[in-house]
Amino acid sequence: MPRDTEDGADAGGPLADLADLILNVGRLVRARTPEGPQVVTLTETERQVMRVVDLYPGAAPSEIARRSRLQRTNVSTALRSLEGKGMVSRAPTNGRGIAVRPTERAAANLRVLRAAWAQELAVILGDDLDTVRKCAHLLSHLEQRLTADDQGGP
């Protein structure tokens, strides 16, 4: 829904409207996420970290922090918890680095979630998959740009 300022001028226009809708739709989808023994429950920080780990397997903790825009200490805490839940593995790289990768348990968890989300959205959106693909392409582009390294590359 468009937001107007007190003087009636548009407060950010369609781009602000898009951001507002993305945030709210994400919250509404998350509220419909299944729970139970088939799903590993994650905190919001753990979800953000897992998203980056899934997009960039083998990333170092510092890269995960940079891409997620989280504090390094929060990422470290989340990684310890995710490792304890069997969602990530950490392995040394050449030198003193650490590579973080999703586990099979994380992949299975994501499959359950994606199936549930697809079922929920299919009920709402029907079979207009062309529009869904265009929207997904736009959101994917936004995500890639927002998680890109500060140096400018994805």
C-alpha positions in Angstrom: 0.0 0.0 0.0 1.5 3.4 -0.9 2.6 5.5 2.0 2.1 9.3 1.8 3.9 11.8 3.9 2.0 14.4 5.9 2.1 16.9 3.1 0.7 14.3 0.6 3.9 13.7 -1.3 4.9 10.1 -2.0 7.4 8.9 0.7 9.8 6.9 -1.5 7.4 5.9 -4.3 7.2 2.5 -5.8 10.6 1.3 -4.6 9.7 2.0 -1.0 6.3 0.3 -1.6 8.2 -2.8 -3.0 10.5 -2.9 0.0 7.5 -2.6 2.4 5.7 -5.4 0.6 8.8 -7.7 0.5 9.2 -7.3 4.3 5.6 -8.0 5.0 5.1 -10.9 2.6 8.3 -12.5 4.0 6.8 -12.2 7.5 3.5 -13.7 6.4 5.2 -16.6 4.6 7.3 -17.3 7.6 4.2 -17.3 9.8 3.0 -20.2 7.6 6.2 -22.2 7.8 5.6 -25.7 9.1 6.8 -26.7 12.5 7.4 -30.1 14.0 10.1 -32.8 14.0 10.6 -32.7 10.2 11.8 -29.1 10.4 14.8 -27.7 12.2 13.8 -24.6 14.1 16.1 -21.6 13.5 16.4 -18.2 14.9 16.2 -15.2 12.6 20.0 -14.8 12.7 20.5 -18.5 12.0 18.1 -18.2 9.0 20.1 -15.3 7.7 23.4 -17.1 8.1 22.0 -20.3 6.5 20.7 -18.3 3.5 24.2 -17.0 2.8 25.8 -20.5 3.4 23.3 -22.0 1.0 24.0 -19.3 -1.6 27.8 -19.3 -1.1 28.9 -22.8 0.1 32.4 -22.8 1.3 32.3 -19.2 2.4 34.4 -18.1 5.3 32.7 -16.8 8.5 34.0 -13.2 7.7 32.4 -13.5 4.2 29.1 -14.7 5.7 29.1 -11.7 8.1 29.8 -9.3 5.3 27.2 -10.7 2.9 24.5 -11.0 5.6 25.4 -7.6 7.0 25.6 -9.2 10.5 28.2 -8.6 13.2 31.0 -11.2 13.1 30.4 -12.2 16.7 26.7 -12.8 15.9 27.7 -15.0 12.9 30.1 -16.9 15.1 27.4 -17.6 17.7 25.0 -18.6 15.0 27.5 -20.9 13.3 28.2 -22.7 16.6 24.5 -23.2 17.1 23.9 -24.3 13.5 26.8 -26.8 13.8 25.2 -28.1 17.0 21.9 -28.6 15.1 23.7 -30.4 12.3 23.0 -27.7 9.7 26.5 -26.7 8.8 30.0 -28.1 8.8 33.2 -26.1 9.2 36.5 -27.3 7.7 39.9 -25.7 7.5 41.1 -24.3 4.2 44.6 -23.8 2.9 46.2 -21.5 5.5 44.3 -20.4 8.5 40.8 -20.1 6.9 37.6 -21.9 7.6 35.1 -23.0 4.9 31.4 -23.3 6.0 29.1 -25.6 4.1 25.5 -26.7 4.4 25.0 -30.3 5.5 22.6 -32.9 4.1 20.4 -32.2 7.1 20.3 -28.5 6.0 19.4 -29.6 2.4 16.7 -31.9 3.7 15.3 -29.1 5.9 15.3 -26.7 3.0 13.5 -29.2 0.8 10.7 -29.6 3.4 10.4 -25.8 3.8 10.4 -25.1 0.0 7.7 -27.7 -0.6 5.5 -26.2 2.1 6.1 -22.7 0.8 5.3 -23.8 -2.7 2.1 -25.5 -1.6 1.0 -22.3 0.3 1.7 -20.0 -2.6 0.1 -22.3 -5.1 -3.2 -22.1 -3.3 -3.0 -18.3 -3.4 -1.4 -17.6 -6.8 -2.9 -20.5 -8.8 -1.1 -21.3 -12.0 0.2 -17.9 -13.1 3.8 -19.2 -13.2 5.0 -16.8 -15.8 4.4 -13.9 -13.4 5.9 -15.9 -10.5 9.0 -16.5 -12.5 9.4 -12.8 -13.4 8.9 -11.8 -9.7 11.4 -14.5 -8.6 13.9 -13.2 -11.1 13.5 -9.6 -9.8 13.9 -10.7 -6.2 16.8 -12.9 -7.0 18.6 -10.0 -8.7 17.9 -7.8 -5.6 19.2 -10.5 -3.3 22.4 -10.9 -5.3 23.1 -7.2 -5.3 22.3 -6.8 -1.6 24.5 -9.7 -0.6 27.4 -8.8 -3.0 30.8 -8.1 -1.5 31.5 -4.4 -0.7 34.1 -4.6 -3.4 31.3 -4.8 -6.0 31.2 -8.4 -7.1 28.5 -11.1 -6.4 
